[in-house]
Amino acid sequence: MMKLIMYGLVIYFLYKVIFDIVVPVSKGVKTVRQNMEQMQEAAKTAAANAATNTATAQKKTQQTAPTAAPVEAEYIDFEEVKEK
């Protein structure tokens, strides 16, 4: 009779551990994994949109840029001031 009570308690505790700890954790992991996949997809689409936007902007600047000689940079001369 004592063995039967002990087996019943062990089965009850295993049931409680499985359904109070293991199942919620596995559901949480599944939810986190889905959120990560959604964020990765959003990042991929944002990167693809940014790449196409920069490519079209470069094409527009190439089309509208004049074919004249490039503008040379201006340099500023400066003198060092030495203290006595």
VOKEVO-516435 format. One record per residue (C-alpha): residue in three letters; x, y, z. Coordinates in pm, whole numbers, plus 32768, in hexadecimal, padded with zeros to 4 digits. Each point is the difference from the previous one (the first is absolute). Layout:
alaXYZ;...
***
This chain:
met800080008000;met812080EE8050;lys809A7FBC7EAA;leu7EBA80607F57;ile7FF2814C80BD;met816D80487FAB;tyr7FC97FB47E8F;gly7ECE80DF8003;leu80C68120809A;val811D7FD57F08;ile7F0D7FFF7EDD;tyr7F4E8132808D;phe814680C3802A;leu80757FA17EA3;tyr7EB180747F76;lys801D814C80BA;val816780387F8D;ile7FAF7FB27E97;phe7EC680D37FE6;asp806C811F80E4;ile8167802C7F86;val80537F447EC1;val7ECC80537F31;pro7FFF81798049;val817580187FBB;ser7FDB7F4C7EB5;lys7EE280EB7F9F;gly80D4812C805D;val81247F817F33;lys7F1A7FCE7ED7;thr7F7981638021;val815E8094801C;arg80727F3C7ECF;gln7ED9807F7F34;asn80478166806A;met816D7FDD7F9D;glu7FA07F7A7EAA;gln7F1281257FCD;met810D80F88064;gln80FB7F5D7F13;glu7F0880117EE1;ala7FBB816E804D;ala8175804A8005;lys80317F4E7EB3;thr7EE980C37F5A;ala808181488093;ala815E7FB67F7E;ala7F777FA57EAA;asn7F3281427FF7;ala812E80CE8068;ala80D57F5C7EF2;thr7F0080477EF1;asn7FD28165807C;thr817680467FF3;ala801C7F5D7EAA;thr7EE780D67F73;ala8093813980A3;gln81517FB67F60;lys7F5D7FCF7EAD;lys7F46814A8021;thr813C80BD805E;gln80BC7F627EDF;gln7EEC80627F10;thr7FE18165807F;ala817380408039;pro80A080E07EFB;thr81147F707F29;ala80E681298042;ala81517FDF80AA;pro7FF27FA68170;val8017811880FC;glu8152801580A5;ala800E80158176;glu805F814380A8;tyr811D800480F5;ile803D8100810E;asp8165806B8047;phe805B80418165;glu8137806C80B4;glu807A7F828148;val80238106810D;lys81297FC980E0;glu8001808E815A;lys813A80A5808A;
***
